[in-house]
């Protein structure tokens, strides 16, 4: 064994010494601050709104026969003397179109809310026209999807509750703490 200049002996079969430290810094690790309470509460309110809206749509789907019969009669009264096939097709188109429109708004709002939680500030502004369009679609669809009697009042209350939850969630996304979280850049460690 040969002895190096420092007096330490190193075996001949040992691995070579490692290179010295590098003077370049490692890549920074992005630190994402946790979402503030306002954003977390807004997410929960929006989720409750989606669940409520989907529950109403599921109830409308499950009671579709009564809706279609009622719509069949409404269309027949509007266009007397029309063929039964045309009346049935119009009633089906109105019913399924109303369900599809409301489901589309729920899916679009959920997608944009996902973008908001990805810290994109512009997405909360996109929720405003989406929510307004959703309210307009509910107003139009109420003529076709709200059953007669007490069940109709429950459907209207559920739709109103879903809109109130979504509006409250939207307002929370515009609070200063949510805005600061959305606009802050990713800090580096």
Helices and strands as residue ranges (DSSP letters): E 30-31, H 37-62, H 64-78, H 84-117, H 121-145, H 150-173, H 176-183, E 187-188
